[in-house]
């Protein structure tokens, strides 16, 4: 499990998280400051729970459920994508805001994710590990 966690950490660090909301764009990497227009938020996904590759239909259903849960919380959503630096396929993401870390963790765990990426202005983006 330790080796797997180290690989996941490296993969998250080697990814650019992008999103677009009402004509505004953001590209964030682990350790970089989030944009001021987001406030406190998180990049989350429903794809590939526990980093186990799922088929596209299952991933699309999970992402749709995630979108509904986030909207049900009254959050704003920016469609996004996590693009790795290497040749691994990326994953669609949602940048949800304003979103506090405790709720981000609860939602991420409900969708069996390893981590969520927390963003905030004037603070470096950081991973919140859920396992």
ROSE-858567 format. One record per residue (C-alpha): residue number from 0; chain; x, y, z. Coordinates in Angstrom, 3 decimals, decimal comma, m for minus. Layout:
# ROSE-858567
+-----+-------+----------+----------+----------+
|  nr | kette |       xx |       yy |       zz |
+-----+-------+----------+----------+----------+
| NUM |     A |        X |        Y |        Z |
...
+-----+-------+----------+----------+----------+
This chain:
# ROSE-858567
+-----+-------+----------+----------+----------+
|  nr | kette |       xx |       yy |       zz |
+-----+-------+----------+----------+----------+
|   0 |     A |    0,000 |    0,000 |    0,000 |
|   1 |     A |    2,874 |    2,389 |    0,752 |
|   2 |     A |    4,382 |    1,916 |   m2,706 |
|   3 |     A |    0,990 |    2,492 |   m4,325 |
|   4 |     A |    0,445 |    5,673 |   m2,298 |
|   5 |     A |    3,861 |    6,967 |   m3,363 |
|   6 |     A |    3,011 |    6,300 |   m7,024 |
|   7 |     A |   m0,315 |    8,102 |   m6,631 |
|   8 |     A |    1,353 |   11,073 |   m4,956 |
|   9 |     A |    3,831 |   11,300 |   m7,819 |
|  10 |     A |    1,013 |   11,046 |  m10,369 |
|  11 |     A |   m1,020 |   13,807 |   m8,682 |
|  12 |     A |    2,073 |   16,030 |   m8,562 |
|  13 |     A |    2,742 |   15,430 |  m12,265 |
|  14 |     A |   m0,731 |   16,576 |  m13,331 |
|  15 |     A |   m2,146 |   19,938 |  m14,375 |
|  16 |     A |   m5,711 |   20,531 |  m13,218 |
|  17 |     A |   m7,649 |   22,759 |  m15,608 |
|  18 |     A |  m11,154 |   24,165 |  m15,448 |
|  19 |     A |  m13,321 |   26,762 |  m17,149 |
|  20 |     A |  m16,159 |   28,751 |  m15,600 |
|  21 |     A |  m18,062 |   31,554 |  m17,338 |
|  22 |     A |  m15,184 |   32,457 |  m19,611 |
|  23 |     A |  m12,571 |   32,212 |  m16,863 |
|  24 |     A |   m9,887 |   29,571 |  m17,026 |
|  25 |     A |   m7,660 |   28,089 |  m14,404 |
|  26 |     A |   m4,677 |   25,755 |  m14,588 |
|  27 |     A |   m3,325 |   24,633 |  m11,222 |
|  28 |     A |   m0,641 |   22,219 |  m10,132 |
|  29 |     A |    0,028 |   20,869 |   m6,701 |
|  30 |     A |    1,728 |   23,621 |   m4,679 |
|  31 |     A |    0,520 |   26,507 |   m6,886 |
|  32 |     A |   m1,908 |   29,140 |   m5,650 |
|  33 |     A |   m5,514 |   28,905 |   m6,734 |
|  34 |     A |   m7,279 |   31,719 |   m8,573 |
|  35 |     A |   m8,970 |   34,426 |   m6,533 |
|  36 |     A |  m12,302 |   34,017 |   m8,323 |
|  37 |     A |  m12,713 |   30,470 |   m7,026 |
|  38 |     A |  m12,254 |   31,165 |   m3,340 |
|  39 |     A |  m11,958 |   27,901 |   m1,444 |
|  40 |     A |  m12,737 |   24,891 |   m3,614 |
|  41 |     A |  m11,678 |   21,458 |   m4,744 |
|  42 |     A |  m11,072 |   19,480 |   m7,897 |
|  43 |     A |  m13,023 |   16,236 |   m7,590 |
|  44 |     A |  m13,925 |   13,389 |   m9,920 |
|  45 |     A |  m16,143 |   10,353 |   m9,995 |
|  46 |     A |  m13,890 |    8,549 |  m12,455 |
|  47 |     A |  m11,939 |    5,381 |  m11,669 |
|  48 |     A |  m12,693 |    4,903 |   m7,950 |
|  49 |     A |   m9,623 |    3,868 |   m5,913 |
|  50 |     A |   m7,594 |    4,336 |   m9,133 |
|  51 |     A |   m9,104 |    1,168 |  m10,588 |
|  52 |     A |   m9,852 |    1,760 |  m14,264 |
|  53 |     A |  m13,564 |    1,550 |  m15,061 |
|  54 |     A |  m15,296 |    1,531 |  m18,415 |
|  55 |     A |  m16,463 |    4,799 |  m19,929 |
|  56 |     A |  m20,170 |    4,129 |  m19,245 |
|  57 |     A |  m19,527 |    3,513 |  m15,528 |
|  58 |     A |  m17,273 |    6,576 |  m15,314 |
|  59 |     A |  m19,839 |    8,800 |  m17,028 |
|  60 |     A |  m22,576 |    7,590 |  m14,662 |
|  61 |     A |  m20,366 |    8,232 |  m11,623 |
|  62 |     A |  m19,475 |   11,721 |  m12,870 |
|  63 |     A |  m23,152 |   12,524 |  m13,440 |
|  64 |     A |  m23,978 |   11,390 |   m9,886 |
|  65 |     A |  m21,106 |   13,496 |   m8,531 |
|  66 |     A |  m22,311 |   16,552 |  m10,454 |
|  67 |     A |  m25,812 |   16,070 |   m8,994 |
|  68 |     A |  m24,459 |   15,729 |   m5,434 |
|  69 |     A |  m22,336 |   18,868 |   m5,766 |
|  70 |     A |  m25,186 |   20,883 |   m7,265 |
|  71 |     A |  m27,440 |   19,603 |   m4,485 |
|  72 |     A |  m25,016 |   21,219 |   m2,026 |
|  73 |     A |  m25,525 |   24,560 |   m3,782 |
|  74 |     A |  m21,964 |   24,654 |   m5,121 |
|  75 |     A |  m20,832 |   26,288 |   m8,339 |
|  76 |     A |  m19,177 |   23,894 |  m10,761 |
|  77 |     A |  m16,505 |   24,432 |  m13,378 |
|  78 |     A |  m15,968 |   21,629 |  m15,868 |
|  79 |     A |  m12,374 |   20,527 |  m15,685 |
|  80 |     A |   m9,785 |   17,935 |  m16,557 |
|  81 |     A |   m6,737 |   16,485 |  m14,845 |
|  82 |     A |   m4,023 |   16,171 |  m17,515 |
|  83 |     A |   m0,946 |   14,123 |  m16,556 |
|  84 |     A |    2,465 |   15,137 |  m17,857 |
|  85 |     A |    3,108 |   11,638 |  m19,189 |
|  86 |     A |    1,129 |    9,511 |  m21,634 |
|  87 |     A |   m1,442 |    8,315 |  m19,105 |
|  88 |     A |   m4,989 |    9,347 |  m19,954 |
|  89 |     A |   m6,373 |   12,153 |  m17,875 |
|  90 |     A |   m9,733 |   12,307 |  m16,160 |
|  91 |     A |  m12,633 |   14,720 |  m16,330 |
|  92 |     A |  m12,878 |   16,685 |  m13,095 |
|  93 |     A |  m15,190 |   19,198 |  m11,523 |
|  94 |     A |  m13,881 |   22,262 |   m9,748 |
|  95 |     A |  m16,500 |   22,805 |   m7,038 |
|  96 |     A |  m16,643 |   26,050 |   m5,083 |
|  97 |     A |  m17,086 |   27,403 |   m2,520 |
|  98 |     A |  m16,292 |   24,068 |   m0,921 |
|  99 |     A |  m14,793 |   23,512 |    2,518 |
| 100 |     A |  m12,248 |   20,713 |    2,982 |
| 101 |     A |  m14,478 |   18,657 |    5,309 |
| 102 |     A |  m17,292 |   18,495 |    2,754 |
| 103 |     A |  m14,811 |   17,870 |   m0,077 |
| 104 |     A |  m13,458 |   14,913 |    1,913 |
| 105 |     A |  m16,913 |   13,525 |    2,621 |
| 106 |     A |  m17,913 |   13,722 |   m1,036 |
| 107 |     A |  m14,582 |   12,328 |   m2,256 |
| 108 |     A |  m14,911 |    9,367 |    0,105 |
| 109 |     A |  m18,495 |    8,754 |   m1,009 |
| 110 |     A |  m17,168 |    8,429 |   m4,560 |
| 111 |     A |  m14,265 |    6,220 |   m3,363 |
| 112 |     A |  m11,521 |    8,597 |   m4,479 |
| 113 |     A |   m7,957 |    8,476 |   m3,155 |
| 114 |     A |   m7,709 |   12,250 |   m2,784 |
| 115 |     A |   m9,151 |   15,608 |   m3,778 |
| 116 |     A |   m7,116 |   18,670 |   m4,745 |
| 117 |     A |   m7,930 |   21,651 |   m2,524 |
| 118 |     A |   m7,463 |   25,135 |   m3,997 |
| 119 |     A |   m7,682 |   28,569 |   m2,426 |
| 120 |     A |   m6,323 |   32,020 |   m3,245 |
| 121 |     A |   m3,044 |   32,923 |   m1,563 |
| 122 |     A |   m2,486 |   29,295 |   m0,545 |
| 123 |     A |   m0,786 |   26,470 |   m2,403 |
| 124 |     A |   m3,034 |   23,787 |   m3,865 |
| 125 |     A |   m2,769 |   20,659 |   m1,759 |
| 126 |     A |   m3,943 |   17,095 |   m1,781 |
| 127 |     A |   m6,378 |   15,960 |    0,851 |
| 128 |     A |   m5,810 |   12,211 |    1,174 |
| 129 |     A |   m8,952 |   10,210 |    1,750 |
| 130 |     A |   m7,557 |    6,706 |    2,298 |
+-----+-------+----------+----------+----------+
